[in-house]
């Protein structure tokens, strides 16, 4: 891939660093590393072609990893040191933690946005509404709010910050924050990043011509909609229990009416 100027190249690399790329703190001049599972090798080679515009690099394909008794395969690359990576390390890492500021977000390009979404984004059908999500678990609430604000200025689409919770091994609640795209901006957002999304990652787009099963597998389960009592199938990773958006709305409208009646009685 060729770039018109250095700013476009920098914006693409920032997108990788917001995602799965990282710059280790070793030596005076810095380098960049990326590690991905081999199933997404086409996407891995796409990143490789971009980084070759900065400097030469080494790739390691099909490495085996044996963790918790499960063998997986991954691809890895490591670039040579370059002043650009040194500059980005100073901007995006503080006290050993990856951060982000307004300057970094302003440099983000549509290609960088597409790379970030392919790394850390997802499209969740949910109960029929559909959510475009950026997993920003590593950042604070203040950083997520700043990212949402700068993305709106840069690309004219609105992201909302939602708090999520999970429990650690000791049962303690841990809070983190993610960005959710406003529904009416979905079409514009997908149109923005679609030219830069490789085939093996298109399952993250809302498109009728993409076979989601080809990427997510065929792990489905049959459940019964509590509203219309019809049986339908969903992926086990999905949490929606209604067969359609109409049933979802009908159930919640009924619940609101029942609640209002109960308050009147009291």
N, C-alpha and C positions, 0 to 999 in steps of 0.2 A: 504493500500500500504506500502511495506517495502523498506527501503533504505540501500544501502551498507555502507554509511558513512554519516557524518554530512554535508559534502560539498554538496552532492546531495540534501539533504533535504533543505539546505540553498538556493541553486539555485532555487528550486521549489517555496519557499516562496517569493523570490525576484520577480519571475514572477507574483505572485499574487499581490504584492505591486505595481508593474509597471502597473497592471490592476486596478481592482476594490477594492482590499483590502487596508486597511489603519490602521495606528497605532496612536491612539489619544495621545495627550500630557497631560497625567494625571498621577500623582504619580511619585515616583522614578523609579520603575520598570514598564515596558510597557507591554501592551497586544495588540492583533490584532483583528480587527472586519471585517466582510464581510456581505454585504447585496445584495441580488439578487432577481429578480422576480421569483415567484413560478413556472412559466412555465418552468424554467430551473433547476428544483429541482435535477435532476440526476447529473448535473454538480456541483450544490451546495454540494451534498453529496460526490462527488469526492474530492472536496476541503477539506471537513470536515475530510475525511479519512487521508489526507496528514497531516493536522494540528494536528491530534491526536498523531502523532509521536513526537510532541514537548511537548505537555501538554494536560490536559483535557480541555474541553470547554462546553459551553451551546448553545443549538440551540433553535430558536423560529420560528416555521413553520406556514405559512399561515396567517401572520399578514396583516391586512387590512389598506390601506392608502386611504384617501379621499382628493384628491387635485383637485381643479378647477372643482369640481362636478363629477369627475371620480374616481370610486373605483378600486384600484388595489391590488394585493396580492403579498406579498414578504416573503422571508425566510432570517433569520438573525442568525449569530453566533458571539459569543464573547469568546475568549480564556482566560485562566488565565495568570497572569504575568509570564514572562520568560526572562532571560538575553539575549537570542537571539533577541527578539523583541526590547529590550532596545538598543542593538548594532545597529540594522538596523535603528532604529529611529534616532540615531546620524549620520548615514551615509546618510540617504535619506531625511531628513527634516531639513531645515534651515530657520529661521525667519518665522516659521509657514507655509512654502511652501514645497511641495514635490519636491525634486531634484534627480539627479542621477550623479554618477561619474564613472571613469574608473574601480575602484575596484568592484563596484556593477555589471557592465556589464560583467566583467571577470568571475564573480561567476555564471552567468546565465547558466543553463543547458538546454538540449533539452526539458525536461519536463517544465521547467520554461518558455521557449520560447513558448511552446504550450499553457500554461495557460495565458500568456500575450496576445497572439493572440486571444484566445477564448473570453477574456474580452474586448479587445480594437481593435481587428482586424476585417477586412471584406474583402470579395471577391466581387468586383463590375464588372459585365459584361460590363457595359458601351456600347460602340458602336461596340463591337465584339472583342476587344483586351483583355479585362479582366485586372483588377488591384488588386493586393494584397496590402492592406493598413493597416498601424498601426496608429491609431488616437493618436497622441502625442500632442494634443492641449494645455496641461497644461505645456509644456516645452518650453524653449526658443530656438531660432535658433541654438545657440552655443551648447546647450545640445543635440538637435536632430542630429546635425552633428557629435558630439562625439559618440552618440548611433549608428549611421550608420557606423562609422569607426570601432567601437569595434565589432559590429555584423559581419562585414566582416572578421575581424581577428578570431573571435570565431567560426563562422559557415560557412565561405567561400561563403556567398551569399551577393550580393550588394544591399543596400537600398539607394534610392535617397531622398533628402529633398526637398519638394515643399511647397511654401507659399500659403496659402489659405486666403480668406477674407470673412467676414460677417459683417452685420451692426447691431448696437445695437438699442435700442428703440428710441434714438435721431437721428438716421440716420448716426452716425459716423462709419467709417470703422475700424474694428478690425482685425488685422492680426494674424494668427497662422500657425503652421508648422506641416506637417505630413510626414511619411515615406512611400515611394512607392517602392516595390520590383521590381528589374529588371526582365523583362519577362522571360528570359532564365533560371532564377533561380527558377521559380515557381515550377517546378516538384520536384526539390531537396528539396525545402522548405516544400512542402506538405508531402513528404516522411519522412522528419525529424520529423514532429509533429504529423503525422497521428496516431501512436500507442497510443498517449495520448489524443486524441480528443474523447469526449464522444458522444454518438449517437445524443443527442438533439442539439449538436453544429456543427454537420457535414455539415450543410447548409453553413458554412463558407469555406468549401473546394471546390475545383474545381474537382468534381467527377461525372461521368455519372450515377452511381448507387444511387445517392442521389436525392430524390424528393424535389426540392427546394420549390415547392408549399406547401408541408406539413408543412413547417416552416414559410414561408413568407406569407402564405395565398393565396387566389385566386383573389386578387385585381389586375386585369389586364385591359388594355385598348388597343383598336385597333387603329393603326395609319398607314399612307401610307408612304412608303419609297420615298423620293424626287428624287431618282435616277432611280430605276426600276419601280416605281409606283405600287408596289405590297403592299397589305395590310398584316400586321403582328401584332402580339400581344407582349406586353412587360408589365412588372410590373410598376405600377405608380411611384415607387421610382427610377426607372431607367430613365436616361436622354438621352440615345442614340436614335437618330431618323432614323438610317439606319438599314435595315434588316440584313445586313451581313457586314463582314469586306471588302469584295470585293467592295461593293457599297460605303463604307466609303472612300476607297482608290481612287476609280474612281471619286468621287465628288471632292476631294481635288486636284487630278492631273489636272482635268479640270479647277478648280479655278486658279491654278498656271499658266496654259497656257493662260487663259484669262487675268490675271494680266500682264504677260510678253508682250502680244500683245498690251495692253493699254499703257505700258511704251514705246514701240517702236513707237507708233503713236505720243506720246508726244515729 
